[in-house]
Amino acid sequence: MKFISVYTQVLLACFFVVMTTTAVAQVKDSTTSTGRWTAEGRADKITDKISHKLGLNKEQSKKIYVINEDIVRRMDAVKTDTSLTKKEKMTQFKALDSERSQRFKMVFTASQYKKWNDWEMNKKDQLEQKMEKKRVKKETKDSTARQ
């Protein structure tokens, strides 16, 4: 009988430790994931990538951060605007992207701007290739489903 109660106490202690650890892990996950995806967090992440890629000085990084934060906030506003159609949203996204490019041009040196522009074009090409693969895959899947 004494063995069963000791066994039960050990089992309860293990259960308590597991539940406590899980609760702490969930709290840590929820606090870290929300901070990075705010407008400021996304602007910071974009600025860090650009800064690292182009070797910006501190003054340039600050200016680029301000531009990124402004554009990200305005893009968020467009995303949440339910009165806009998808086409209107895409038009506004393109306009904001173009504005960002023009504002970056005023901050970057000529060589930095060229490097950034080449990098952006490369990202767009990769995205188009990825979308094309998905389109072909979907068409293949649809054509085999019809047969």
Secondary structure, 3 states (H helix, E strand, C coil): CHHHHHHHHHHHHHHHHHHHHHHHHHHHHHHHHHHHCCHHHHHHHHHHHHHHHHCCCHHHHHHHHHHHHHHHHHHHHHHHCCCCCHHHHHHHHHHHHHHHHHHHHHHCCHHHHHHHHHHHHHHHHHHHHHHHHHHHHHHHHHHHHHC
